[in-house]
Amino acid sequence: MTDIRIDKRRLETIMEMRGFDNDSLAAAMGKHYNSIIRLKQEQSTTLSNLERLCQALRCHPFDLIVAEGFPEPFWAPQVSH
């Protein structure tokens, strides 16, 4: 299974905008809070966890993922509504 890289800075920004801390996001995803800490440290996840993460945060996967081999975006993407 291939892991998908996510941007920790974007994740934390969206979490803050949506009013989530590690505990509340983990609960919304049906995960243990250690999963969120590990996600932030490793900055990678599976496709199924990315789907759960985006559902909980009400965002698009492109709001979070890092495109390997491409330069950083000029600005942080706006969170999907």
N, C-alpha and C positions, 0 to 999 in steps of 0.2 A: 504494500500500500504506500502510495506517495504522500509525503507530507506537503502541506501548503504553508508557505511562509506568510506571516502576518506582521504588520508594523505595530510595534508596541505603543508608540507615540499616538498613532491614530486610534488604536483600541482604547487607550486611556482617555483620549479626548471624547470619543463617542460615549464611553461609560459615564464620564462626568456630565455630558450634555443630557443624557437620559436619566441621570440620577442614580446610577448603580455604583455600588462598591463591590469588592470581590465576593463577599458573602451573598449579597442580593442577586448578583449576576449568576453565581453558581446555582442558587436556588431556582432562578428562572430557567436555567438550562437543565435542571435535574442532575447536577453534578456536585461533587464535594468542592469546597472552596480551595482546596489544594490544587485542583485542576486548573483554576484560573491563575493561581500563582505560577504554576508550571508553564502554562500557556504564555504568560508574560515573560518568563525567563528564557524558555526555549524559542519563543516566537515562531512556532510552527504548530500545525494542527492537521487533522484529517478532514476530508471533505464533509463527512457526516457531522463532525463537531463544528466546522465552519457554518454549516447550515443551521445548527441549533443556536450558535452564537449570534448569527445575523437575525434569526427569528426573535431572540430575546432582546437584542438591541434595536430591532426595527431598522436595520440598515441593509445595504446591498453588499455582497461579498467584495466588490471592487473598492468599497470604502476601507477595507481592512488589509487586503492582500498586497504582497510585494511582488512585482513582476521582475523576476530574475533576468539579468542581462540588459535591462533597460535603465536609463537614468531615473533618478528620483523625480517625482512630479514637481512642477514649479511652485505649487501651493498644495496645501492639504485639501483633499476633496471635501465638498460639502456633504453632510450626512443626508442620506436619502430620507424622504418623508413618507 
